[in-house]
Amino acid sequence: MPDSLRLNEYGFYEIKEKPTPEALREYYEQRYYQEELTTYTAAYSPEELEHFDGMLRLRHWVLENLPATAATPPAAASSAAPRKFLDIGCGEGWALAYFKRQGWDVLGLDFSSFALTHFHADLLAHLRTGDLFESLHRLVAEGQQFDVLWLDNVLEHVVEPAELLRLCRRLVAPGGALLVDVPNDFSTLQQHVLSTGEIDRPFWVVLPDHLSYFNQTGLRNLAEATGWQVARLLADHPIDLNLLTPHSNYVMNRAVGKAAHRARIAQDSFLLRTAPLPAVATYYEALAGVGLGRSIVAFLQPA
């Protein structure tokens, strides 16, 4: 484990010396997209766009089929008012655009409008920019609540992930849910290929971008400590299996990385085109059950 990280009380690793909120705000407002410090790109292929839409359809289906809770109001799904969707760290706006097409009332929060302007300028009226925590506190003060809150590759970037989940808990409507997508870091597979020499470094440690490194146990503990319960937990494509084979090891040979990425989206999209969504969800749930998947996708409901 790098000396810059420590194992915290929840059971996941985090950076020892965290940046100040001001430094983090400057990084995401002025540099993250503008200086191309992210893996996002200025354009996506038709295959990648199909993949975005397919994974959003899958997640939407899972959200619609979560078990009812005691807080679920009768006939909530048949209410005449549009349901409300909050994307915290909405970035390029793919989830905002998807749920807007479903007829939801959508709102996105981000440090900057740069990425949304590039990909979904028509949604700028649905965006609030600025510090995420300050924006969330304002929504709490306004008395707003949302049927679905969305944290897609955000929780690992913030200084205080527990405080972020507590704020989300105050903003979820009765019967609502929170989706959390985080990298599956320090997995059994990753540690295996590191210990056997198939890779020469813990490539998943990405500083200063990622401040926390989640595993399933740590994420569950954090959720429970902040008023949530894990209703369902899925993985995504197990791309790290490529590291077991020299010809596809994208850590040791960066030239094969694009091919691994193309194979991942092709395999996901094939399943989403040819198999029923319940079966696809069960497949990704089984991958999570054996610890595979580059990401953990947790569907949380109020405890």
C-alpha positions in Angstrom: 0.0 0.0 0.0 1.3 3.5 -0.8 2.5 5.5 2.2 0.1 8.3 1.2 -2.9 6.2 2.2 -4.4 4.8 5.4 -7.1 2.3 6.2 -10.0 4.2 7.9 -12.6 3.3 10.5 -15.1 2.2 7.8 -12.7 -0.3 6.2 -11.6 1.5 3.0 -8.4 3.4 2.2 -8.2 7.1 2.1 -5.5 9.7 1.5 -3.7 10.8 4.7 -3.1 14.4 3.7 -6.4 15.7 2.2 -6.5 18.9 0.2 -8.3 21.9 1.4 -11.9 22.5 0.1 -10.5 25.6 -1.6 -7.8 23.7 -3.5 -10.3 21.0 -4.5 -12.7 23.6 -5.8 -10.0 25.3 -7.9 -9.0 22.0 -9.4 -12.4 21.0 -10.5 -13.7 24.5 -11.5 -10.7 25.5 -13.5 -8.5 22.5 -14.5 -10.2 19.1 -14.4 -12.0 19.2 -17.8 -10.3 22.3 -19.2 -6.8 20.8 -19.0 -8.0 17.3 -19.9 -6.9 15.8 -16.6 -9.8 13.3 -16.7 -10.4 10.2 -18.9 -13.3 12.0 -20.5 -12.9 13.0 -24.1 -14.1 15.7 -26.5 -16.1 13.2 -28.5 -17.5 9.7 -28.2 -18.0 7.0 -30.8 -21.4 5.6 -31.7 -20.5 2.4 -29.8 -19.6 4.4 -26.6 -22.9 6.4 -26.8 -24.8 3.1 -27.2 -23.0 1.8 -24.1 -23.9 4.9 -22.1 -27.5 4.6 -22.9 -27.6 0.8 -22.3 -26.1 1.1 -18.8 -28.4 4.0 -17.9 -31.4 1.8 -19.0 -30.1 -1.0 -16.8 -29.6 1.2 -13.8 -33.0 2.8 -14.3 -34.6 -0.7 -14.4 -32.9 -1.6 -11.1 -34.1 1.6 -9.5 -37.6 1.0 -10.6 -37.5 -2.6 -9.2 -35.9 -2.0 -5.8 -37.9 -3.6 -2.9 -40.5 -1.4 -1.3 -39.7 0.1 2.0 -41.8 1.3 4.9 -41.2 4.8 3.7 -42.6 4.1 0.2 -45.8 6.1 -0.1 -48.9 4.3 -1.6 -49.1 4.6 -5.4 -45.9 6.6 -5.5 -45.2 5.5 -9.1 -48.6 6.7 -10.3 -48.3 10.3 -9.0 -49.2 12.9 -11.6 -46.3 15.1 -10.7 -43.0 14.3 -12.5 -40.4 12.5 -10.4 -37.3 14.4 -9.3 -33.8 13.5 -10.2 -30.6 15.0 -8.7 -27.2 14.3 -10.3 -24.4 15.4 -8.0 -21.3 16.0 -10.1 -23.2 15.7 -13.3 -20.2 16.2 -15.6 -21.1 15.8 -19.2 -24.8 15.2 -18.4 -25.5 11.8 -19.8 -27.7 10.8 -16.9 -29.4 14.2 -16.8 -30.3 13.8 -20.5 -31.5 10.2 -20.0 -33.9 11.0 -17.1 -35.1 14.2 -18.8 -36.1 12.0 -21.8 -38.1 9.8 -19.3 -40.1 12.9 -18.3 -38.4 13.5 -14.9 -37.7 16.9 -13.4 -33.9 16.9 -13.4 -31.3 19.0 -11.7 -27.5 18.7 -12.0 -24.8 20.0 -9.7 -21.2 20.5 -10.7 -18.2 22.7 -10.0 -18.1 23.9 -13.6 -20.5 24.1 -16.6 -17.6 23.3 -19.0 -18.4 19.6 -19.7 -22.2 20.0 -19.8 -21.9 23.0 -22.2 -19.8 20.8 -24.6 -22.2 17.8 -24.6 -25.6 18.9 -23.5 -25.8 22.7 -23.7 -29.6 22.4 -23.8 -29.5 21.3 -20.2 -27.7 24.3 -18.8 -30.9 25.6 -17.4 -31.0 22.5 -15.2 -27.5 23.0 -13.8 -26.3 24.7 -10.6 -22.5 25.4 -10.4 -20.3 25.8 -7.5 -19.0 23.8 -4.5 -21.0 20.6 -4.3 -21.4 20.7 -0.5 -22.6 24.3 -0.6 -25.1 23.5 -3.3 -26.4 20.5 -1.3 -26.8 22.6 1.8 -28.8 25.2 -0.2 -31.1 22.4 -1.4 -31.6 21.2 2.1 -32.4 24.8 3.2 -34.9 25.1 0.4 -36.7 21.9 1.6 -36.1 20.1 -1.6 -36.4 16.3 -1.9 -35.6 14.0 -4.8 -36.9 10.5 -5.8 -33.4 9.5 -7.2 -30.1 10.9 -6.2 -27.1 10.0 -8.4 -23.4 9.9 -7.4 -21.6 8.4 -10.4 -17.8 8.5 -9.8 -18.0 11.3 -7.4 -17.7 9.9 -3.8 -14.1 9.0 -4.3 -13.2 12.6 -5.2 -14.6 14.4 -2.2 -12.8 15.3 1.1 -15.6 14.1 3.3 -17.6 11.2 1.7 -19.5 10.5 5.0 -20.8 14.1 5.1 -21.8 13.8 1.4 -23.9 10.7 2.1 -25.5 12.4 5.2 -26.5 15.3 3.0 -28.0 13.0 0.4 -30.0 11.3 3.2 -31.6 14.6 4.0 -32.5 15.2 0.4 -34.1 11.8 -0.5 -37.9 11.7 -0.8 -40.0 9.0 0.9 -39.5 5.8 -1.1 -36.5 7.3 -2.9 -33.1 5.9 -3.6 -29.4 6.9 -4.0 -27.2 5.4 -6.7 -23.5 5.3 -5.8 -20.9 4.2 -8.4 -17.3 4.0 -7.2 -14.2 2.2 -8.4 -13.6 -1.2 -7.0 -10.2 -0.6 -5.5 -7.7 -2.9 -3.7 -9.9 -5.8 -5.0 -8.7 -9.4 -4.5 -7.9 -9.6 -8.2 -5.9 -6.3 -8.2 -3.9 -7.4 -5.2 -3.3 -10.8 -6.7 -1.8 -9.5 -10.0 0.3 -7.0 -8.0 1.7 -9.8 -5.7 2.4 -12.1 -8.6 4.2 -9.5 -10.6 1.7 -9.3 -13.5 1.7 -5.6 -12.8 4.4 -3.5 -11.2 2.4 -0.8 -9.4 -1.1 -0.2 -7.8 -2.4 1.5 -10.9 -5.8 2.2 -9.3 -4.2 4.8 -6.9 -4.8 8.0 -8.7 -3.7 11.2 -6.9 -4.8 13.9 -6.6 -8.1 12.9 -8.2 -9.1 10.0 -6.0 -9.0 10.7 -2.3 -10.9 7.5 -1.2 -10.5 3.9 -2.4 -13.6 1.9 -1.8 -14.3 -1.8 -1.4 -17.7 -3.4 -0.9 -17.2 -3.8 2.9 -16.1 -0.2 3.3 -18.9 1.2 1.2 -21.5 -0.8 3.1 -20.1 0.3 6.4 -20.1 4.0 5.3 -23.6 3.7 4.0 -24.9 2.2 7.2 -23.2 4.8 9.3 -24.9 7.6 7.3 -28.5 6.4 7.4 -28.6 4.1 4.3 -29.1 0.4 3.6 -27.7 -1.4 0.5 -30.8 -2.6 -1.4 -28.8 -4.1 -4.2 -25.1 -4.1 -5.3 -23.9 -4.7 -8.8 -20.5 -4.7 -10.5 -19.6 -3.6 -14.0 -17.5 -5.3 -16.6 -14.5 -7.2 -15.0 -11.9 -5.5 -17.2 -9.1 -6.3 -14.7 -9.2 -9.9 -15.8 -7.2 -8.7 -18.8 -4.3 -8.3 -16.4 -3.9 -12.0 -16.0 -2.8 -12.4 -19.7 0.3 -10.7 -21.0 -1.1 -9.9 -24.4 -4.0 -8.0 -22.9 -2.3 -6.5 -19.8 -3.1 -2.8 -20.3 -1.1 -1.7 -17.2 2.2 -3.1 -18.4 1.4 -2.4 -22.1 -0.6 0.8 -22.5 -0.9 0.1 -26.3 -3.5 -2.6 -25.6 -5.7 -0.4 -23.4 -7.9 0.9 -26.1 -8.6 -2.6 -27.3 -9.6 -3.7 -23.8 -11.9 -0.7 -23.5 -13.5 -1.5 -26.9 -14.0 -5.1 -25.9 -15.6 -4.1 -22.6 -18.2 -1.8 -24.2 -18.9 -4.3 -27.0 -19.6 -7.1 -24.5 -21.8 -4.9 -22.3 -23.8 -3.6 -25.2 -24.2 -7.2 -26.6 -25.8 -8.3 -23.3 -28.0 -5.2 -23.2 -29.2 -5.7 -26.7 -29.9 -9.5 -26.5 -30.8 -10.4 -22.9 -33.6 -9.2 -20.6 -32.7 -6.5 -18.2 -33.5 -8.6 -15.1 -31.0 -11.3 -16.3 -28.3 -8.7 -17.1 -28.8 -7.2 -13.6 -28.4 -10.6 -12.1 -25.2 -11.2 -14.1 -23.6 -8.0 -12.8 -24.8 -8.8 -9.3 -23.1 -12.1 -9.5 -19.9 -10.5 -10.6 -20.1 -8.2 -7.5 -20.7 -11.3 -5.4 -17.3 -12.8 -6.4 -15.5 -9.4 -6.0 -15.0 -8.7 -9.7 -15.9 -5.6 -11.7 -13.8 -2.4 -12.1 -16.6 -0.5 -10.3 -19.1 -1.1 -7.5 -22.6 0.2 -8.2 -24.6 0.4 -5.0 -28.4 1.1 -4.9 -29.1 2.6 -1.5 -32.4 3.2 0.3 -33.0 5.1 3.6 -32.5 2.8 6.6 
